[in-house]
Amino acid sequence: MIESKAATPVVVVAGELNVDIIVSSEDVIPEWNREKMVDGFEVVLGSSSAITACALASLGADVRFVSVVGDDDFGKFCTSELERMGVNTEHVAALPGIKTGVTLSFSTPADRGLLTYAGSIPLLTPDYIPESLLRKATHLHFGSYYLQDGMRPHWLELFKRLRSDGVSTSFDTGWDVGNQWDREGISALLEETDLFIPSEDELLHIFPADRVVSVLETMLPPVAGMAAVKQGSRGASLRQHDGSTISAEPYVVTPVDTTGAGDCFNAGIIYGYLQGLGGVELLQFANACGALSTLGIGGTGNLPTTETVFRLQAGHA
């Protein structure tokens, strides 16, 4: 159980920003030279890093976002949405002549498919992350390892320095659209990572194996902290500090849109970790955050709070 008296962590999220344009229905697969009607259409804040940041703020963290956007309407929308949801955007830079990234999300109640225009997404570099901000941080997180081209060569050095200063670290890989997976780079970064948070599909592409447990028990290189793997309808698994692996079942809900469920899981595992949760209790808290996010449209349509998490858990006790 998270105690209300616990100190408010300062979480710096350094990541990509884009809008999500979500088309939702039972059947959203386009057909050439045909027109289909769909049930829903929304323009919402997107990006793994941003959704995780908003969920962390909703849970009670002090969240500072570092990113770049285009100096355009979508960039202004991203910044205003972050601010509306309690995330500090002082360090979000708007670049003239650049378009903000856009993701088209074709969403059904069971799954989704994505098409992304990169725009400003890969343009974040260490120059945009001020030392004065890092000195305030309790924790640093980023999402979309494979999309952040400007930061990918620099994460290892940054993580090493932060951890030597007592700042914990985490990252989520996201999907590698180039299908390269950079196992060497990921393996090196894991040695300076407190929370590694991939999905099952991502993990099994980085470290090819038949089962998640095989990777966690025998193939994963040294991890400074823990590895939490999102497994959808099978819940999640956690490799703990002592090398043992545990699992937790998901919370059964009727989903409206699965966009951002994994990112809200990220927020849950980070926030729970910073508040002293561990083991199955930590996994269950993160699973509840992910389940709650599916009850709204878009990644921020139904952000978890500690109250709604505990209510969901009590209803499934």
GULUM-404800 format. One line per field, with one value per residue (C-alpha): x, y, z; chain; residue number from 1; residue in three letters. Coordinates in nm, 2 decimals, always signed. Each point is the difference from the previous one (the first is absolute). Layout:
<atoms>
c1 <- c(X,...)
c2 <- c(Y,...)
c3 <- c(Z,...)
chain <- c(A,...)
resi <- c(NUM,...)
resn <- c(ALA,...)
</atoms>
This chain:
<atoms>
c1 <- c(+0.00,+0.13,+0.01,-0.13,+0.29,+0.26,+0.20,-0.10,+0.25,+0.13,+0.00,+0.17,-0.14,+0.22,-0.19,-0.18,-0.32,-0.27,-0.37,-0.20,-0.28,-0.22,-0.25,-0.20,-0.25,-0.04,+0.15,+0.26,+0.20,-0.01,-0.08,+0.13,-0.26,-0.27,-0.15,-0.08,-0.19,+0.16,-0.14,+0.25,+0.26,+0.22,+0.31,+0.18,+0.35,+0.22,+0.35,+0.10,+0.21,-0.28,-0.27,+0.22,+0.08,-0.38,-0.07,+0.28,-0.14,-0.34,+0.14,+0.16,+0.36,+0.15,+0.07,+0.23,-0.01,+0.29,-0.06,-0.02,-0.30,-0.06,-0.11,-0.34,-0.36,+0.07,+0.31,-0.21,-0.27,+0.25,+0.14,-0.34,-0.12,+0.30,-0.06,-0.37,+0.09,+0.24,+0.34,+0.26,+0.09,+0.26,+0.26,-0.20,+0.15,-0.20,+0.22,-0.09,-0.02,-0.06,-0.33,-0.11,-0.02,-0.33,-0.12,-0.31,-0.15,-0.25,-0.15,-0.24,-0.11,+0.26,+0.30,+0.14,+0.23,+0.21,+0.13,+0.24,+0.15,+0.32,+0.02,+0.15,+0.01,+0.37,+0.14,+0.05,+0.37,+0.19,+0.03,-0.37,+0.04,+0.13,+0.23,-0.21,-0.30,+0.19,+0.12,-0.36,-0.09,-0.09,-0.04,+0.05,-0.21,-0.02,-0.21,+0.04,+0.37,-0.01,-0.18,+0.23,+0.29,+0.15,+0.02,+0.08,+0.38,-0.01,-0.23,+0.27,+0.23,-0.30,-0.13,+0.35,+0.03,-0.34,+0.03,+0.33,-0.19,-0.27,-0.26,-0.19,-0.06,-0.25,-0.09,-0.25,+0.14,-0.32,-0.01,+0.30,-0.15,+0.35,+0.00,+0.36,-0.07,+0.35,+0.06,+0.35,-0.11,-0.29,+0.22,+0.25,-0.27,-0.16,+0.31,-0.09,-0.38,-0.22,-0.32,+0.00,-0.36,-0.05,-0.30,+0.02,+0.02,+0.28,+0.20,-0.02,+0.12,+0.30,+0.09,-0.15,-0.16,-0.32,-0.11,+0.04,+0.12,+0.29,+0.12,-0.04,+0.16,+0.29,+0.04,-0.04,+0.34,+0.08,-0.27,+0.07,-0.35,-0.31,-0.16,-0.38,-0.16,-0.35,-0.19,-0.35,-0.27,+0.25,+0.09,+0.37,+0.32,+0.28,+0.36,+0.10,+0.33,+0.09,-0.05,-0.33,-0.30,-0.36,-0.32,-0.34,-0.33,-0.17,-0.32,-0.29,-0.19,-0.20,+0.24,-0.11,+0.34,+0.34,+0.20,+0.25,-0.07,+0.37,+0.10,-0.23,+0.15,+0.34,-0.13,-0.13,+0.32,+0.21,-0.23,-0.04,+0.37,+0.08,-0.26,+0.17,-0.23,+0.17,-0.07,-0.36,-0.14,+0.20,-0.11,-0.36,+0.00,+0.15,-0.25,-0.29,+0.14,+0.01,-0.35,-0.15,+0.14,-0.19,-0.33,+0.04,+0.09,+0.36,+0.30,-0.12,-0.37,-0.02,+0.31,+0.05,+0.01,+0.10,-0.37,-0.13,+0.28,-0.09,-0.37,+0.07,+0.22,-0.27,-0.26,+0.22,+0.11)
c2 <- c(+0.00,+0.35,+0.23,+0.36,+0.13,-0.12,+0.28,+0.13,-0.13,+0.23,-0.20,+0.15,-0.16,+0.07,-0.12,+0.04,+0.19,-0.05,+0.01,-0.32,+0.01,-0.30,-0.17,-0.25,-0.27,-0.38,+0.00,+0.27,-0.17,+0.22,-0.15,+0.15,+0.18,-0.06,+0.22,-0.12,+0.17,-0.01,+0.06,+0.25,+0.26,+0.19,+0.23,-0.05,+0.03,-0.29,-0.15,-0.26,+0.25,+0.26,-0.25,-0.14,+0.35,+0.09,-0.32,+0.06,+0.35,-0.15,-0.24,+0.28,+0.05,+0.34,-0.05,+0.22,-0.07,+0.06,-0.02,+0.18,+0.07,+0.20,+0.36,-0.09,-0.07,-0.36,+0.10,+0.26,-0.27,-0.25,+0.26,+0.12,-0.35,-0.08,+0.31,-0.08,-0.33,+0.14,-0.05,+0.27,+0.11,+0.27,-0.21,-0.08,+0.19,+0.10,-0.01,+0.23,-0.17,-0.34,-0.20,-0.17,-0.38,-0.17,-0.36,-0.14,-0.27,-0.25,-0.13,-0.28,-0.12,-0.28,+0.16,+0.28,+0.08,+0.31,+0.22,+0.27,+0.31,+0.07,+0.38,+0.13,-0.34,-0.08,+0.35,+0.00,+0.02,+0.04,+0.38,+0.03,-0.17,+0.27,-0.10,+0.21,-0.22,-0.33,+0.12,+0.02,-0.35,-0.31,-0.21,+0.03,-0.19,-0.02,-0.19,-0.10,-0.09,-0.08,+0.33,+0.24,+0.01,+0.31,-0.15,-0.36,+0.04,+0.20,-0.20,-0.22,+0.29,+0.19,-0.30,-0.07,+0.36,+0.01,-0.32,+0.11,+0.30,-0.21,+0.05,-0.31,-0.08,-0.18,-0.05,-0.16,-0.11,+0.03,-0.18,+0.02,+0.09,-0.06,-0.36,+0.03,-0.01,+0.10,-0.28,+0.13,+0.35,-0.12,-0.25,+0.27,+0.24,-0.27,+0.01,+0.35,-0.04,-0.04,-0.09,-0.15,-0.01,-0.16,-0.19,-0.37,+0.04,+0.25,-0.20,-0.31,+0.19,+0.15,-0.34,-0.27,-0.28,-0.20,+0.13,+0.31,-0.20,-0.15,+0.35,+0.13,-0.31,-0.08,+0.26,+0.34,+0.17,+0.16,+0.25,+0.26,-0.03,-0.19,-0.10,+0.02,-0.15,+0.09,-0.31,+0.13,-0.24,-0.21,+0.28,+0.08,-0.16,+0.14,-0.10,+0.12,+0.12,-0.35,-0.14,-0.18,+0.04,+0.06,+0.06,+0.17,-0.06,+0.29,+0.18,-0.10,+0.31,+0.07,+0.22,+0.29,+0.08,-0.17,+0.30,+0.09,-0.29,-0.10,+0.36,+0.02,-0.33,+0.17,+0.29,-0.25,-0.20,+0.32,+0.17,-0.32,-0.06,+0.36,-0.05,-0.32,-0.27,-0.32,-0.35,-0.10,+0.31,+0.21,-0.20,+0.01,+0.38,+0.04,-0.25,+0.20,+0.32,-0.16,-0.15,+0.33,+0.18,-0.22,+0.14,+0.33,+0.11,+0.07,-0.05,+0.28,-0.05,-0.18,+0.06,-0.21,+0.16,-0.17,+0.01,-0.17,-0.26,-0.10,+0.00,-0.24,-0.22,-0.02,-0.10,-0.29,-0.11)
c3 <- c(+0.00,-0.09,+0.30,-0.05,+0.21,-0.25,-0.16,-0.34,-0.26,-0.27,-0.32,-0.31,-0.32,-0.30,-0.31,-0.32,-0.06,-0.26,-0.05,-0.03,-0.25,+0.10,-0.22,+0.20,-0.10,-0.01,-0.35,-0.08,-0.27,-0.31,-0.34,-0.32,-0.21,+0.27,+0.27,+0.35,+0.28,+0.35,+0.35,+0.14,-0.09,+0.25,-0.01,+0.33,+0.16,-0.11,+0.05,+0.25,+0.20,+0.02,+0.10,+0.27,+0.13,+0.02,+0.18,+0.25,+0.07,+0.05,+0.25,+0.20,-0.14,-0.07,-0.37,-0.22,-0.37,-0.24,-0.37,-0.33,-0.22,-0.32,+0.03,-0.13,+0.12,+0.08,+0.21,+0.19,+0.05,+0.15,+0.24,+0.11,+0.06,+0.21,+0.21,+0.03,+0.15,+0.25,-0.18,+0.01,-0.36,+0.07,-0.18,-0.32,-0.29,-0.31,-0.31,-0.30,-0.34,+0.16,+0.00,+0.32,-0.03,-0.07,+0.06,-0.16,+0.23,-0.14,+0.32,+0.08,+0.34,-0.02,-0.17,-0.21,-0.30,-0.03,-0.29,+0.11,-0.17,+0.20,-0.03,+0.32,+0.17,-0.05,+0.06,+0.38,+0.09,+0.33,-0.06,+0.08,+0.35,+0.24,+0.29,+0.24,-0.07,+0.05,+0.33,+0.12,-0.13,+0.21,-0.32,-0.37,-0.26,-0.37,-0.25,-0.37,+0.00,-0.37,-0.11,+0.20,-0.25,+0.15,+0.35,-0.07,+0.00,+0.33,+0.23,+0.15,+0.10,+0.14,+0.20,+0.14,+0.12,+0.15,+0.19,+0.15,+0.13,+0.15,-0.27,-0.11,-0.36,-0.23,-0.36,-0.24,-0.34,-0.21,-0.34,-0.23,-0.34,-0.16,+0.14,+0.12,+0.37,+0.11,+0.25,+0.07,+0.08,+0.22,+0.18,+0.09,+0.12,+0.22,+0.22,+0.11,+0.01,+0.31,-0.19,-0.35,-0.12,-0.35,-0.13,-0.06,-0.38,+0.04,+0.24,-0.21,-0.31,+0.19,+0.17,-0.23,+0.20,+0.02,+0.34,+0.21,+0.30,-0.21,-0.06,+0.35,+0.16,-0.24,-0.28,+0.14,+0.06,+0.34,+0.10,+0.27,+0.13,-0.13,-0.33,-0.02,-0.31,-0.12,-0.13,-0.08,+0.09,+0.20,+0.23,+0.06,+0.12,+0.21,+0.04,+0.34,+0.14,+0.12,-0.35,+0.09,-0.23,+0.11,-0.18,+0.06,-0.17,-0.18,+0.13,-0.22,-0.14,-0.31,-0.21,-0.21,-0.15,+0.07,-0.11,+0.28,+0.23,+0.00,+0.06,+0.30,+0.12,-0.02,+0.22,+0.25,+0.03,+0.03,+0.25,+0.21,-0.01,+0.12,+0.28,+0.13,-0.15,-0.11,-0.12,-0.09,+0.16,-0.24,-0.30,+0.11,+0.04,-0.35,-0.15,+0.15,-0.15,-0.34,+0.03,+0.10,-0.30,-0.24,+0.13,-0.19,-0.35,-0.06,+0.23,+0.23,-0.02,+0.34,+0.20,+0.31,+0.35,+0.32,+0.10,-0.32,+0.02,+0.35,-0.09,-0.29,+0.21,+0.28,-0.26,-0.11,+0.35)
chain <- c(A,A,A,A,A,A,A,A,A,A,A,A,A,A,A,A,A,A,A,A,A,A,A,A,A,A,A,A,A,A,A,A,A,A,A,A,A,A,A,A,A,A,A,A,A,A,A,A,A,A,A,A,A,A,A,A,A,A,A,A,A,A,A,A,A,A,A,A,A,A,A,A,A,A,A,A,A,A,A,A,A,A,A,A,A,A,A,A,A,A,A,A,A,A,A,A,A,A,A,A,A,A,A,A,A,A,A,A,A,A,A,A,A,A,A,A,A,A,A,A,A,A,A,A,A,A,A,A,A,A,A,A,A,A,A,A,A,A,A,A,A,A,A,A,A,A,A,A,A,A,A,A,A,A,A,A,A,A,A,A,A,A,A,A,A,A,A,A,A,A,A,A,A,A,A,A,A,A,A,A,A,A,A,A,A,A,A,A,A,A,A,A,A,A,A,A,A,A,A,A,A,A,A,A,A,A,A,A,A,A,A,A,A,A,A,A,A,A,A,A,A,A,A,A,A,A,A,A,A,A,A,A,A,A,A,A,A,A,A,A,A,A,A,A,A,A,A,A,A,A,A,A,A,A,A,A,A,A,A,A,A,A,A,A,A,A,A,A,A,A,A,A,A,A,A,A,A,A,A,A,A,A,A,A,A,A,A,A,A,A,A,A,A,A,A,A,A,A,A,A,A,A,A,A,A,A,A,A,A,A,A,A,A,A,A,A,A)
resi <- c(1,2,3,4,5,6,7,8,9,10,11,12,13,14,15,16,17,18,19,20,21,22,23,24,25,26,27,28,29,30,31,32,33,34,35,36,37,38,39,40,41,42,43,44,45,46,47,48,49,50,51,52,53,54,55,56,57,58,59,60,61,62,63,64,65,66,67,68,69,70,71,72,73,74,75,76,77,78,79,80,81,82,83,84,85,86,87,88,89,90,91,92,93,94,95,96,97,98,99,100,101,102,103,104,105,106,107,108,109,110,111,112,113,114,115,116,117,118,119,120,121,122,123,124,125,126,127,128,129,130,131,132,133,134,135,136,137,138,139,140,141,142,143,144,145,146,147,148,149,150,151,152,153,154,155,156,157,158,159,160,161,162,163,164,165,166,167,168,169,170,171,172,173,174,175,176,177,178,179,180,181,182,183,184,185,186,187,188,189,190,191,192,193,194,195,196,197,198,199,200,201,202,203,204,205,206,207,208,209,210,211,212,213,214,215,216,217,218,219,220,221,222,223,224,225,226,227,228,229,230,231,232,233,234,235,236,237,238,239,240,241,242,243,244,245,246,247,248,249,250,251,252,253,254,255,256,257,258,259,260,261,262,263,264,265,266,267,268,269,270,271,272,273,274,275,276,277,278,279,280,281,282,283,284,285,286,287,288,289,290,291,292,293,294,295,296,297,298,299,300,301,302,303,304,305,306,307,308,309,310,311,312,313,314,315,316,317)
resn <- c(MET,ILE,GLU,SER,LYS,ALA,ALA,THR,PRO,VAL,VAL,VAL,VAL,ALA,GLY,GLU,LEU,ASN,VAL,ASP,ILE,ILE,VAL,SER,SER,GLU,ASP,VAL,ILE,PRO,GLU,TRP,ASN,ARG,GLU,LYS,MET,VAL,ASP,GLY,PHE,GLU,VAL,VAL,LEU,GLY,SER,SER,SER,ALA,ILE,THR,ALA,CYS,ALA,LEU,ALA,SER,LEU,GLY,ALA,ASP,VAL,ARG,PHE,VAL,SER,VAL,VAL,GLY,ASP,ASP,ASP,PHE,GLY,LYS,PHE,CYS,THR,SER,GLU,LEU,GLU,ARG,MET,GLY,VAL,ASN,THR,GLU,HIS,VAL,ALA,ALA,LEU,PRO,GLY,ILE,LYS,THR,GLY,VAL,THR,LEU,SER,PHE,SER,THR,PRO,ALA,ASP,ARG,GLY,LEU,LEU,THR,TYR,ALA,GLY,SER,ILE,PRO,LEU,LEU,THR,PRO,ASP,TYR,ILE,PRO,GLU,SER,LEU,LEU,ARG,LYS,ALA,THR,HIS,LEU,HIS,PHE,GLY,SER,TYR,TYR,LEU,GLN,ASP,GLY,MET,ARG,PRO,HIS,TRP,LEU,GLU,LEU,PHE,LYS,ARG,LEU,ARG,SER,ASP,GLY,VAL,SER,THR,SER,PHE,ASP,THR,GLY,TRP,ASP,VAL,GLY,ASN,GLN,TRP,ASP,ARG,GLU,GLY,ILE,SER,ALA,LEU,LEU,GLU,GLU,THR,ASP,LEU,PHE,ILE,PRO,SER,GLU,ASP,GLU,LEU,LEU,HIS,ILE,PHE,PRO,ALA,ASP,ARG,VAL,VAL,SER,VAL,LEU,GLU,THR,MET,LEU,PRO,PRO,VAL,ALA,GLY,MET,ALA,ALA,VAL,LYS,GLN,GLY,SER,ARG,GLY,ALA,SER,LEU,ARG,GLN,HIS,ASP,GLY,SER,THR,ILE,SER,ALA,GLU,PRO,TYR,VAL,VAL,THR,PRO,VAL,ASP,THR,THR,GLY,ALA,GLY,ASP,CYS,PHE,ASN,ALA,GLY,ILE,ILE,TYR,GLY,TYR,LEU,GLN,GLY,LEU,GLY,GLY,VAL,GLU,LEU,LEU,GLN,PHE,ALA,ASN,ALA,CYS,GLY,ALA,LEU,SER,THR,LEU,GLY,ILE,GLY,GLY,THR,GLY,ASN,LEU,PRO,THR,THR,GLU,THR,VAL,PHE,ARG,LEU,GLN,ALA,GLY,HIS,ALA)
</atoms>
